[in-house]
Amino acid sequence: MTSTTGAAGSGRTRRDSPRRGNPVGRFFAAVALFIRQILDELRKVVRPTRHELVTYTGVVIFFVTTVMMYVWGLDQLINRLIAFSFGK
């Protein structure tokens, strides 16, 4: 019932075993596989249009400015409370 050519359910046969062959060859084969996988993933990337890029940039600048103003306001409030508490 079970095959002796590989691990159960892994789909790997004995000839595909990573322990066989030249270690240097395996290393370069692994690097080549890694680069092929990177290129495959880069082909899937969808670049934004100019309009989307401008819109997203505007949203980020607005959000960062709003958070900066909020933090600055809290800083000013805390400074005034400390100055009032310890007398300046």
N, C-alpha and C positions, 0 to 999 in steps of 0.2 A: 504494500500500500504506500509506504513512504519511500521517497527516493533517497539514495545515499550520496547523491551528487552535490548536495548543497544544504543549507539551513532550511528548515521547514518554513514554508511560506515567504521566504525572502526573495524568491525569484532569481537568486544568484546560483549559477552553476559552478562546478569545481574549477573549470578553466578560467572563470572570471575572478577567481580568488585573488585578493590583493597581496597575498604572500608569495606569489609565483613571479618569476622574472627578475630582471635586473633592477636593483633598488634605484639607481640613477634614472633608468628608463621610466620606472613607475612615478618618480618624482616629476619628471618633465611631462609625463602624460597627465598627471594630476593638475599641474600648472596650466597645461593646454585646455583641459576640461574646465578649469576655473575661469579662464579667459573667455572661452566660448559661452559659458553661462552668463558672464558679465555682459557680453555683447548681445546675447538674446534678451536680457532684461532691459538693456538700453534701447533696443528696438521697440519695446513696449511703451516707452515714455511718451506722453502726450504733452507737447509744449503749449503753453498758453498763447492766445492771440494777443496782439498789441492792446486791444481794448481791455481784455481780462487782466493783463499785466498792469495797466494804468489803474484800473479799478481796485485791484488787490493792494497795490502800493499805496493808494490813497486811504484805504481802510486801515492798513497797518500804521501809517503815519498818524491818522486821526486817533486810533486806539492808543498808541504809545504816548502821544501828546496828552490825551485825557488822563492816563495813568500817571504821567509825570506831574501834571497839575494837582492831582489828588494827593500824591505823596508829598509834594512841596507844601500843600495846605496843611497836611498832618504834621509835617516838620515844623512849620511856623506855629501851629497851635501848641505843640509840645514845648517848643522853645519859650513861648509866652507863659505857659503854665509853670515851667521850671523857674523862669525869671520871677514870676509873681510869688511862687512858693519860697524861694530862697532870698528874695529881695535883691534887686539890682539897681 
